[in-house]
Amino acid sequence: MKSNTTHLKQFTQQITNLYYVSLIPLSLFDYNGGLLLSLPFDNCNIRFQISNKFFENFSDKKNNQPHFCFDDNQIGYSIVPIQHMQKQYYILVGPTLTARYFNLSQYHLHTEMFKGLPIQTLETYSSLFPRVNIHDVALLCQLLFSLYCDRPINYQDLFLGGEPQDRSIANFLFQRREEKTFYNTYDAEQMICNIIRNGRVDKLDEIVFLSSQGMPGTISKDPLRNEKDLAIIYITLIARPAIEGGLSNEEAFSISDAYMKAVEDTNSASVARALVIRAVAEYTHRIAALHCSNSRRRLSENCMNYIHKNLHEKMTTISIAKVLGTNCKYLSKQFKESYNMSIAECISQERIKEAAHLLMTTDLPLAQISELVGFNSQSYFVVQFKKFYGKTPMEFIKDNMKNEKDNTSTAISNYQTVEERKRRVNQKESESDYLHES
């Protein structure tokens, strides 16, 4: 009994070592479905479980050899039946992500492996599912089977051992492996999308290298038609990160349509590929320009807000630039482009407007008002006030008071006119009633 326990510990330690070498999830089940080991879930104190029906399905396989399967076409896994110390065990290699985009809600509805488990549990599990090349999974399965069953299994048999609906996919995978052609990597595609989304013009040189990571798919037997179809698909896809980066739908799709038309019109496969690179570059440059424009506008708006909030304080272009953490000359240029006046002119104008408001709403003396709005000299304040309003502060007050008096007189006059009309109407009605009674 002690010997069996020791052998089981050594066995599980070997499985653990293989996990740390490959970083592909490995779970060990006994013949009755009891879970003996589950990595990386055990390391995270997560209780891993699969549906009973799923275990019954793979433990009832008559062909006692590994096979690779897909669960809802989003998750890949392999079951490796092995014999150890005259006992039957099953090693679950996976789950690993195979779909480009993992849809948790959809997977929860269609999964066979985790059927009946709450979506919250599945969400916890999926956070530990790695995105691994299925060829690496296949190599690990071959190693496990040869290690514990003392007989090899070839690559094609591993994939053809699954369900009938998986066989066309398996044949295709096998053919591409034999031809040494592998798909463009998901990570490379994501990096290209991030370059577009963030307007990273400085990273455009990496596009050609990233695009060469792996081989594209085969859609058509005609090489030119295949290149065109792949280019159109790719141009369609890269419009999305451009929109996410801030480009309008109309502009992004217009660019996409223009490049797709150019691809369709060409008779050269190399030109079709070059058009994809050009589309990526154009989207990236447009997003970069948009981000730059937004950044300049925000800087000018922040400067204007600062001026409004600190009219009573001493401030200069240099002090504002320091507060906003930018270069003085750059701030001056962007502000001039945004508001068509210099920062000094804006400060002066805003102070004059504030002074005009105080003149009309308070009884403060002129000297105190000029000081409050940041003018050190009353005479200079008067000069600037006249320059902006075309009149001195006292003329401004008199004109506004006259306007108010005129407006009041007009209002009174209008009121009196209305009252006079009412009186006359009432008088006429009284005379009419008197005549009617007579």
C-alpha positions as CSV (number, residue, x, y, z in Angstrom):
1,M,0.0,0.0,0.0
2,K,2.9,2.3,0.9
3,S,4.6,1.4,-2.4
4,N,1.4,2.4,-4.4
5,T,1.2,5.7,-2.6
6,T,4.8,6.4,-3.3
7,H,4.4,5.5,-7.0
8,L,1.3,7.8,-7.2
9,K,3.3,10.7,-5.7
10,Q,6.1,10.1,-8.1
11,F,3.6,9.9,-11.0
12,T,1.8,13.2,-10.0
13,Q,5.2,14.9,-9.5
14,Q,6.1,13.9,-13.1
15,I,2.9,15.4,-14.4
16,T,3.6,18.6,-12.3
17,N,7.1,18.9,-13.8
18,L,5.6,18.5,-17.3
19,Y,3.2,21.4,-16.6
20,Y,5.9,23.7,-15.4
21,V,8.0,23.0,-18.5
22,S,5.1,23.4,-21.0
23,L,2.7,25.8,-19.0
24,I,-0.2,23.9,-20.6
25,P,-3.0,23.0,-18.2
26,L,-2.8,19.3,-17.1
27,S,-5.4,17.5,-15.0
28,L,-5.1,13.9,-13.8
29,F,-8.2,11.7,-13.3
30,D,-8.5,8.2,-12.1
31,Y,-10.6,5.5,-13.8
32,N,-13.8,6.6,-12.0
33,G,-13.4,10.3,-12.7
34,G,-11.8,11.2,-9.4
35,L,-9.6,14.3,-9.8
36,L,-6.1,13.7,-8.5
37,L,-4.3,16.8,-9.8
38,S,-5.2,19.9,-11.7
39,L,-2.7,22.5,-12.7
40,P,-2.6,25.5,-12.6
41,F,-5.9,25.5,-10.8
42,D,-4.5,23.7,-7.7
43,N,-1.8,26.4,-7.4
44,C,-4.5,29.1,-7.3
45,N,-6.7,27.2,-4.7
46,I,-9.4,26.8,-7.4
47,R,-11.5,23.6,-7.3
48,F,-11.5,22.4,-10.9
49,Q,-14.3,20.2,-12.1
50,I,-15.8,19.0,-15.4
51,S,-19.3,17.6,-16.1
52,N,-19.9,14.0,-15.4
53,K,-21.3,13.4,-18.8
54,F,-18.2,14.8,-20.4
55,F,-16.0,12.4,-18.4
56,E,-18.2,9.4,-19.3
57,N,-17.9,10.3,-23.0
58,F,-14.2,10.3,-23.1
59,S,-13.7,7.4,-20.8
60,D,-16.0,5.2,-23.0
61,K,-13.8,5.7,-26.1
62,K,-13.1,2.3,-27.5
63,N,-9.8,3.4,-29.2
64,N,-7.5,3.6,-26.2
65,Q,-5.4,6.5,-27.6
66,P,-5.2,10.3,-27.4
67,H,-7.4,12.5,-29.5
68,F,-7.7,16.2,-29.9
69,C,-11.1,17.9,-29.8
70,F,-12.7,21.4,-29.7
71,D,-15.3,22.5,-27.2
72,D,-17.7,25.0,-28.9
73,N,-14.9,25.8,-31.4
74,Q,-13.4,28.1,-28.7
75,I,-11.5,25.7,-26.5
76,G,-9.1,23.0,-27.5
77,Y,-8.2,20.0,-25.4
78,S,-6.9,16.5,-25.6
79,I,-7.6,13.4,-23.6
80,V,-4.6,11.0,-23.1
81,P,-5.6,7.6,-21.6
82,I,-2.6,6.0,-19.9
83,Q,-1.7,2.9,-17.9
84,H,0.4,3.3,-14.8
85,M,1.1,0.5,-12.2
86,Q,-1.6,-1.6,-14.0
87,K,-4.2,1.1,-13.4
88,Q,-6.1,3.2,-15.9
89,Y,-5.8,7.0,-15.7
90,Y,-6.8,9.9,-17.9
91,I,-4.8,13.1,-18.4
92,L,-6.7,16.1,-19.7
93,V,-4.3,18.3,-21.7
94,G,-5.9,21.8,-21.7
95,P,-8.2,23.6,-21.8
96,T,-6.5,26.1,-24.1
97,L,-7.9,29.0,-26.1
98,T,-8.2,28.4,-29.8
99,A,-10.6,31.1,-30.9
100,R,-9.3,34.5,-31.6
101,Y,-11.9,36.1,-29.4
102,F,-13.2,34.2,-26.5
103,N,-17.0,34.7,-25.9
104,L,-17.7,33.6,-22.3
105,S,-21.5,33.9,-22.6
106,Q,-21.7,31.9,-25.8
107,Y,-19.2,29.3,-24.5
108,H,-21.3,28.9,-21.3
109,L,-24.3,28.1,-23.3
110,H,-22.7,25.5,-25.6
111,T,-19.9,23.9,-23.6
112,E,-19.9,20.2,-23.0
113,M,-16.9,20.1,-20.8
114,F,-18.3,22.4,-18.2
115,K,-22.0,21.9,-18.8
116,G,-24.1,22.8,-15.8
117,L,-21.4,24.9,-14.0
118,P,-22.3,28.5,-13.1
119,I,-21.0,31.2,-15.5
120,Q,-19.0,32.8,-12.6
121,T,-17.1,29.5,-12.1
122,L,-16.4,29.3,-15.8
123,E,-15.2,32.9,-15.8
124,T,-12.7,32.0,-13.0
125,Y,-11.5,29.0,-15.0
126,S,-11.2,30.9,-18.3
127,S,-8.9,33.5,-16.7
128,L,-6.3,30.7,-16.5
129,F,-6.8,29.2,-20.0
130,P,-3.6,30.0,-22.0
131,R,-3.6,30.8,-25.7
132,V,-1.3,28.1,-26.9
133,N,-0.4,26.9,-30.4
134,I,-2.3,23.6,-30.8
135,H,0.9,22.1,-32.3
136,D,2.5,22.5,-28.9
137,V,-0.5,20.8,-27.3
138,A,-0.1,17.9,-29.8
139,L,3.6,17.5,-29.0
140,L,2.8,17.3,-25.3
141,C,0.2,14.6,-25.9
142,Q,2.6,12.6,-28.0
143,L,5.2,12.8,-25.2
144,L,2.7,11.7,-22.5
145,F,1.4,8.8,-24.5
146,S,4.9,7.5,-25.4
147,L,6.1,8.1,-21.9
148,Y,3.4,6.1,-20.1
149,C,2.1,3.7,-22.8
150,D,5.5,2.7,-24.4
151,R,4.2,3.2,-27.9
152,P,4.2,6.3,-30.2
153,I,1.3,8.0,-31.8
154,N,1.7,10.0,-35.0
155,Y,0.5,13.5,-35.4
156,Q,-2.3,12.7,-37.9
157,D,-3.8,9.9,-35.7
158,L,-3.9,12.3,-32.8
159,F,-6.1,14.7,-34.7
160,L,-8.2,12.1,-36.5
161,G,-9.0,10.3,-33.3
162,G,-11.7,12.9,-32.4
163,E,-15.3,13.3,-33.4
164,P,-16.3,13.1,-37.1
165,Q,-17.1,16.8,-37.3
166,D,-13.6,17.6,-36.2
167,R,-11.9,15.5,-38.9
168,S,-12.0,18.0,-41.7
169,I,-10.3,20.5,-39.4
170,A,-7.8,17.9,-38.3
171,N,-6.9,17.0,-41.9
172,F,-6.4,20.7,-42.7
173,L,-4.2,21.2,-39.6
174,F,-2.2,18.1,-40.4
175,Q,-1.6,19.2,-44.0
176,R,-0.4,22.7,-42.9
177,R,2.0,21.2,-40.4
178,E,3.4,18.9,-43.0
179,E,3.9,21.8,-45.3
180,K,5.6,23.8,-42.5
181,T,3.0,26.6,-42.9
182,F,1.4,28.1,-39.8
183,Y,-1.1,30.9,-39.4
184,N,-0.2,34.5,-38.5
185,T,0.0,34.7,-34.8
186,Y,-2.9,36.2,-32.8
187,D,-0.3,38.3,-30.8
188,A,1.1,39.8,-33.9
189,E,-2.4,40.8,-35.1
190,Q,-3.2,42.4,-31.8
191,M,0.1,44.4,-31.8
192,I,-0.8,45.7,-35.3
193,C,-4.2,46.7,-34.1
194,N,-2.7,48.5,-31.1
195,I,-0.3,50.4,-33.3
196,I,-3.3,51.7,-35.3
197,R,-5.5,52.3,-32.3
198,N,-2.9,54.4,-30.5
199,G,-1.6,56.2,-33.6
200,R,2.0,54.9,-33.1
201,V,3.6,56.1,-36.3
202,D,7.0,55.4,-34.7
203,K,6.1,51.7,-34.7
204,L,5.1,51.4,-38.4
205,D,8.5,49.9,-39.3
206,E,7.5,46.9,-37.2
207,I,4.4,46.2,-39.3
208,V,6.2,44.4,-42.1
209,F,8.0,42.2,-39.5
210,L,4.8,41.4,-37.6
211,S,3.0,40.6,-40.8
212,S,5.6,38.0,-41.7
213,Q,5.0,36.1,-38.4
214,G,3.5,32.9,-39.9
215,M,1.6,32.3,-43.1
216,P,-1.9,33.6,-44.1
217,G,-4.8,31.3,-44.6
218,T,-5.8,29.8,-47.9
219,I,-9.3,30.7,-49.1
220,S,-9.1,30.2,-52.8
221,K,-7.0,27.9,-55.0
222,D,-6.3,30.8,-57.3
223,P,-3.2,32.6,-55.8
224,L,-4.3,36.0,-57.0
225,R,-7.8,35.6,-55.8
226,N,-6.6,34.3,-52.5
227,E,-4.3,37.3,-51.9
228,K,-7.2,39.7,-52.8
229,D,-9.6,38.0,-50.5
230,L,-7.2,38.0,-47.6
231,A,-6.3,41.6,-48.2
232,I,-10.0,42.6,-48.3
233,I,-10.6,40.7,-45.0
234,Y,-7.6,42.3,-43.3
235,I,-8.5,45.9,-44.5
236,T,-12.0,45.3,-43.1
237,L,-10.6,44.2,-39.8
238,I,-8.2,47.1,-39.3
239,A,-11.0,49.6,-39.7
240,R,-12.2,48.6,-36.2
241,P,-9.1,49.7,-34.2
242,A,-9.1,52.9,-36.2
243,I,-12.7,53.7,-35.0
244,E,-11.7,52.7,-31.5
245,G,-8.8,55.2,-31.8
246,G,-11.2,58.0,-32.5
247,L,-11.7,58.0,-36.3
248,S,-15.4,58.6,-37.3
249,N,-17.3,55.6,-38.7
250,E,-17.8,57.5,-42.0
251,E,-14.1,58.3,-42.4
252,A,-12.9,54.8,-41.4
253,F,-15.2,52.9,-43.7
254,S,-14.6,55.3,-46.6
255,I,-10.8,54.6,-46.3
256,S,-11.6,50.9,-46.1
257,D,-13.8,51.0,-49.2
258,A,-11.2,52.9,-51.2
259,Y,-8.5,50.4,-50.4
260,M,-10.7,47.4,-51.0
261,K,-11.6,48.7,-54.4
262,A,-7.9,49.2,-55.2
263,V,-7.2,45.6,-54.1
264,E,-10.0,44.4,-56.3
265,D,-8.8,46.4,-59.3
266,T,-5.2,45.2,-59.2
267,N,-3.8,42.2,-61.1
268,S,-0.8,41.7,-58.8
269,A,-0.6,39.7,-55.6
270,S,2.3,41.8,-54.4
271,V,0.4,45.0,-54.9
272,A,-2.6,43.6,-52.9
273,R,-0.2,42.8,-50.0
274,A,1.3,46.3,-50.3
275,L,-2.1,48.0,-50.2
276,V,-2.8,46.3,-46.8
277,I,0.5,47.8,-45.4
278,R,-0.5,51.2,-46.9
279,A,-4.0,51.0,-45.3
280,V,-2.4,50.3,-41.9
281,A,0.0,53.2,-42.4
282,E,-2.8,55.6,-43.4
283,Y,-5.1,54.7,-40.5
284,T,-2.1,55.1,-38.1
285,H,-1.2,58.5,-39.4
286,R,-4.8,59.7,-39.3
287,I,-5.2,58.5,-35.7
288,A,-1.9,60.2,-34.7
289,A,-3.0,63.5,-36.3
290,L,-6.3,63.2,-34.5
291,H,-4.7,62.6,-31.1
292,C,-2.3,65.5,-31.7
293,S,-5.2,67.8,-32.5
294,N,-7.2,66.7,-29.5
295,S,-4.1,67.1,-27.3
296,R,-3.5,70.7,-28.6
297,R,-7.2,71.6,-28.1
298,R,-7.2,70.3,-24.6
299,L,-4.0,72.3,-23.8
300,S,-5.6,75.5,-25.0
301,E,-8.8,74.8,-23.1
302,N,-6.9,74.1,-19.9
303,C,-5.0,77.4,-20.4
304,M,-8.3,79.3,-20.8
305,N,-9.8,77.7,-17.8
306,Y,-6.8,78.6,-15.7
307,I,-7.1,82.2,-16.8
308,H,-10.7,82.4,-15.9
309,K,-10.1,80.9,-12.4
310,N,-7.1,83.2,-11.6
311,L,-8.1,86.6,-13.0
312,H,-7.4,88.2,-9.6
313,E,-3.9,86.7,-9.5
314,K,-0.7,87.7,-11.1
315,M,0.0,85.4,-14.1
316,T,2.1,85.3,-17.2
317,T,2.5,83.0,-20.2
318,I,5.6,81.5,-18.5
319,S,3.8,80.9,-15.2
320,I,0.8,79.3,-16.9
321,A,3.0,77.0,-19.0
322,K,4.8,76.0,-15.8
323,V,1.5,75.1,-14.1
324,L,0.3,73.1,-17.1
325,G,3.7,71.4,-17.4
326,T,4.4,72.4,-21.0
327,N,6.8,74.5,-23.0
328,C,6.0,78.3,-23.1
329,K,6.5,78.8,-26.8
330,Y,4.5,75.7,-27.7
331,L,1.6,76.8,-25.4
332,S,1.6,80.3,-26.9
333,K,1.5,78.8,-30.5
334,Q,-1.3,76.4,-29.7
335,F,-3.4,79.0,-27.9
336,K,-3.0,81.5,-30.7
337,E,-4.2,78.9,-33.2
338,S,-7.2,78.0,-31.0
339,Y,-8.4,81.5,-30.0
340,N,-6.8,83.7,-32.6
341,M,-5.2,85.9,-29.9
342,S,-2.2,85.7,-27.6
343,I,-2.4,84.6,-24.0
344,A,-1.5,88.1,-22.8
345,E,-4.3,89.6,-24.9
346,C,-6.7,87.0,-23.5
347,I,-5.7,87.7,-19.9
348,S,-6.2,91.5,-20.5
349,Q,-9.5,91.1,-22.2
350,E,-10.9,88.7,-19.6
351,R,-9.8,91.1,-16.8
352,I,-11.5,94.1,-18.6
353,K,-14.7,92.1,-18.9
354,E,-14.6,91.3,-15.2
355,A,-13.9,94.9,-14.4
356,A,-16.9,96.0,-16.5
357,H,-19.1,93.6,-14.6
358,L,-17.9,95.0,-11.3
359,L,-18.4,98.6,-12.4
360,M,-22.1,97.8,-13.2
361,T,-22.9,95.6,-10.2
362,T,-20.9,97.2,-7.3
363,D,-20.2,100.6,-5.8
364,L,-16.4,99.9,-5.6
365,P,-14.2,102.8,-6.6
366,L,-12.3,102.6,-9.9
367,A,-8.9,102.2,-8.3
368,Q,-10.0,99.2,-6.2
369,I,-11.6,97.5,-9.2
370,S,-8.5,97.9,-11.4
371,E,-6.4,96.4,-8.5
372,L,-8.9,93.5,-8.0
373,V,-8.7,92.4,-11.6
374,G,-4.9,92.4,-11.6
375,F,-3.9,95.9,-13.0
376,N,-1.1,97.5,-11.1
377,S,-1.7,100.9,-12.6
378,Q,-5.1,102.6,-12.8
379,S,-4.0,104.7,-15.8
380,Y,-3.0,101.6,-17.7
381,F,-6.3,100.0,-16.8
382,V,-8.2,103.0,-18.2
383,V,-6.1,102.8,-21.4
384,Q,-6.8,99.1,-21.9
385,F,-10.5,99.5,-21.0
386,K,-11.0,102.2,-23.6
387,K,-9.1,100.1,-26.1
388,F,-11.5,97.2,-25.6
389,Y,-14.8,99.1,-25.2
390,G,-14.1,102.3,-27.1
391,K,-14.8,104.4,-24.0
392,T,-13.4,105.1,-20.6
393,P,-14.8,103.3,-17.5
394,M,-16.7,106.5,-16.4
395,E,-18.2,106.9,-20.0
396,F,-19.1,103.2,-19.9
397,I,-20.9,103.6,-16.6
398,K,-22.8,106.8,-17.8
399,D,-23.8,105.2,-21.1
400,N,-25.1,102.1,-19.4
401,M,-26.9,104.2,-16.8
402,K,-28.5,106.3,-19.6
403,N,-29.4,103.1,-21.4
404,E,-31.0,101.7,-18.3
405,K,-32.8,105.0,-17.7
406,D,-34.0,105.1,-21.3
407,N,-35.1,101.5,-21.0
408,T,-37.0,102.3,-17.8
409,S,-38.6,105.4,-19.4
410,T,-39.6,103.3,-22.4
411,A,-41.1,100.7,-20.1
412,I,-43.0,103.2,-18.1
413,S,-44.2,104.9,-21.3
414,N,-45.3,101.6,-22.7
415,Y,-47.1,100.8,-19.4
416,Q,-48.8,104.2,-19.4
417,T,-49.9,103.8,-23.1
418,V,-51.4,100.4,-22.3
419,E,-53.2,101.8,-19.2
420,E,-54.5,104.7,-21.3
421,R,-55.9,102.3,-23.9
422,K,-57.6,100.3,-21.2
423,R,-59.1,103.4,-19.8
424,R,-60.5,104.5,-23.2
425,V,-61.9,101.1,-23.9
426,N,-63.6,101.0,-20.5
427,Q,-65.0,104.5,-21.1
428,K,-66.4,103.5,-24.5
429,E,-68.0,100.3,-23.0
430,S,-69.7,102.4,-20.3
431,E,-71.1,104.9,-22.9
432,S,-72.4,102.0,-25.0
433,D,-74.1,100.4,-22.0
434,Y,-75.7,103.8,-21.1
435,L,-77.1,104.3,-24.6
436,H,-78.4,100.7,-24.7
437,E,-80.3,101.2,-21.4
438,S,-81.8,104.5,-22.6
